[in-house]
Structure formats: structure tokens, C-alpha cells
Amino acid sequence: MENRANYILIGIFASVLFFISLFFIVWYGNLKHEKAFNYYEIFMEESVAGLSVKAPVKFLGVDVIAIDGTKRERPDGRTLDDLMKEAKKKYPNQLFMADISSVEEAVNAEKIGFDIVGTTLVGYTHYTKGNDPVTELEKVIKAVSIPVIGEGNLDTPAKAKKALDLGAFAVVVGGAITRPQQITKKFVTEMEK
């Protein structure tokens, strides 16, 4: 007795199974949830392990706390001014840094009590996309009297050096040295020219 597979029936079965699966995925993906969600731009995704509600700020030796100092809406609806007043009252000896994206935000941060500003978010907010980080850093340095840390898109040694020459208190080089995909892409792009 010979075992012969009926390839037509197997093909029809596989096709039907594929389309049923595809239909289920599309149907399930289009289910409407009754709860409405608010969406916020979040740029900082680092771990906050060790921090909890009402935990002391100096936990694990935190010297400076960085806070989003942009004019974007905050998830809890509070203003940056209110947040800073509460933080300074609760932790009067703590240093606070505002991660800003514009000169206007830097001036506001200084006005409401931040000790340091960092140009961390230049180019990352919708209203600063495409802005040159070195040019914005220079403007911020001229506009405030508190220390300014050059950070965000200072992705070459030349930009880091320029930031220091302009008067930046310090320069943070992050993704330019910690993200192999970005480093490789820069090399490939330059070599393909």
C-alpha cells in the first residue's frame, strides 16, 4: 500500500488556516477599548530602581536630580514651577538640573530655582527639531548665569570641544559612545560618500 499525499488538499488546508489566522489578528488588533488613554512624549527611559514614593532623595548618593524642564505638558498636569517649589521646600540642599530644549526654557528654569541647566533635549522636542545643538548651547550659555551642561547630540569630539570652548560647565557624551548601532551607521554613511 502506497502513502500518497494529496498536495492540493494540503495546500488548501494551509491557505485556509493562514487566512483564518490573518483575519483573527486583524480582528483582534481592531478591538476598541473603552478606556481613553493620554499620550505623552517621554524621552528618559532609564531605570529608576531604588527610588520609590516618599523615599529620601539622597538614596544611593544622588548629588543632582535632573527634571524635564521643557514647556511640554506633564502627565500629572502640574506646572514645572509648582514642582520646583515643592522639591526645593522638601529638599532645600539638593541640586536640581533642568533638562531643557530651548533658551526660553533655560531662562525659565533659572528663574524658578534650578541650579543647573542641561541642553539635553535640544532637537528632541517638536519645536526644536532640526536645531543645531552647539548653536543652542551657545545661546543658553549667554542667557543664564547658572552652570550649563552641554548634552544631547554633541556626538563628535569636535562638538564636545566646541561646547567647552563656548563655556559649558561640562559635556555629557552619551549615545555617541554607548550605542554601537549609531556609531556604525555614522561610519557607514561617511564611507559611502
Solvent accessible surface area in square Angstrom, and as a share of the most:
residue,aa,sasa,rsa
1,M,238,1.06
2,E,126,0.56
3,N,149,0.76
4,R,201,0.74
5,A,54,0.42
6,N,80,0.41
7,Y,171,0.65
8,I,129,0.65
9,L,112,0.56
10,I,95,0.48
11,G,36,0.34
12,I,97,0.49
13,F,137,0.57
14,A,55,0.42
15,S,54,0.35
16,V,77,0.45
17,L,97,0.48
18,F,119,0.49
19,F,125,0.52
20,I,105,0.53
21,S,51,0.33
22,L,81,0.40
23,F,142,0.59
24,F,111,0.46
25,I,115,0.58
26,V,82,0.47
27,W,126,0.44
28,Y,136,0.52
29,G,61,0.58
30,N,100,0.51
31,L,75,0.37
32,K,184,0.78
33,H,145,0.65
34,E,180,0.81
35,K,142,0.60
36,A,96,0.75
37,F,117,0.49
38,N,121,0.62
39,Y,189,0.72
40,Y,72,0.28
41,E,85,0.38
42,I,103,0.52
43,F,66,0.27
44,M,85,0.38
45,E,147,0.66
46,E,128,0.57
47,S,93,0.60
48,V,104,0.60
49,A,84,0.65
50,G,40,0.39
51,L,94,0.47
52,S,80,0.51
53,V,135,0.77
54,K,182,0.77
55,A,24,0.19
56,P,88,0.55
57,V,20,0.12
58,K,118,0.50
59,F,83,0.35
60,L,151,0.75
61,G,52,0.50
62,V,42,0.24
63,D,98,0.51
64,V,59,0.34
65,I,47,0.24
66,A,57,0.44
67,I,28,0.14
68,D,46,0.24
69,G,2,0.02
70,T,4,0.02
71,K,117,0.50
72,R,35,0.13
73,E,130,0.58
74,R,30,0.11
75,P,86,0.54
76,D,94,0.49
77,G,56,0.54
78,R,86,0.31
79,T,77,0.45
80,L,14,0.07
81,D,51,0.26
82,D,73,0.38
83,L,47,0.23
84,M,1,0.00
85,K,127,0.54
86,E,81,0.36
87,A,15,0.11
88,K,54,0.23
89,K,176,0.75
90,K,117,0.50
91,Y,61,0.23
92,P,94,0.59
93,N,145,0.74
94,Q,10,0.04
95,L,82,0.41
96,F,4,0.02
97,M,18,0.08
98,A,0,0.00
99,D,9,0.05
100,I,0,0.00
101,S,0,0.00
102,S,18,0.12
103,V,38,0.22
104,E,109,0.49
105,E,6,0.03
106,A,0,0.00
107,V,66,0.38
108,N,55,0.28
109,A,0,0.00
110,E,48,0.22
111,K,159,0.67
112,I,27,0.14
113,G,30,0.28
114,F,6,0.02
115,D,38,0.20
116,I,17,0.08
117,V,0,0.00
118,G,0,0.00
119,T,3,0.02
120,T,13,0.08
121,L,5,0.03
122,V,1,0.00
123,G,16,0.15
124,Y,83,0.31
125,T,0,0.00
126,H,133,0.59
127,Y,67,0.25
128,T,3,0.02
129,K,135,0.57
130,G,82,0.78
131,N,56,0.29
132,D,68,0.35
133,P,14,0.09
134,V,21,0.12
135,T,60,0.35
136,E,15,0.07
137,L,0,0.00
138,E,58,0.26
139,K,97,0.41
140,V,0,0.00
141,I,38,0.19
142,K,157,0.67
143,A,43,0.34
144,V,17,0.10
145,S,104,0.67
146,I,34,0.17
147,P,52,0.33
148,V,7,0.04
149,I,23,0.12
150,G,0,0.00
151,E,33,0.15
152,G,14,0.14
153,N,61,0.31
154,L,7,0.03
155,D,43,0.22
156,T,53,0.31
157,P,120,0.75
158,A,75,0.58
159,K,62,0.26
160,A,18,0.14
161,K,122,0.52
162,K,97,0.41
163,A,0,0.00
164,L,95,0.47
165,D,96,0.50
166,L,41,0.21
167,G,47,0.45
168,A,9,0.07
169,F,141,0.59
170,A,34,0.27
171,V,34,0.20
172,V,63,0.36
173,V,52,0.30
174,G,36,0.34
175,G,15,0.15
176,A,24,0.19
177,I,121,0.61
178,T,93,0.54
179,R,123,0.45
180,P,90,0.56
181,Q,140,0.62
182,Q,83,0.37
183,I,57,0.29
184,T,78,0.45
185,K,144,0.61
186,K,91,0.39
187,F,128,0.53
188,V,61,0.35
189,T,70,0.41
190,E,107,0.48
191,M,143,0.64
192,E,136,0.61
193,K,178,0.75
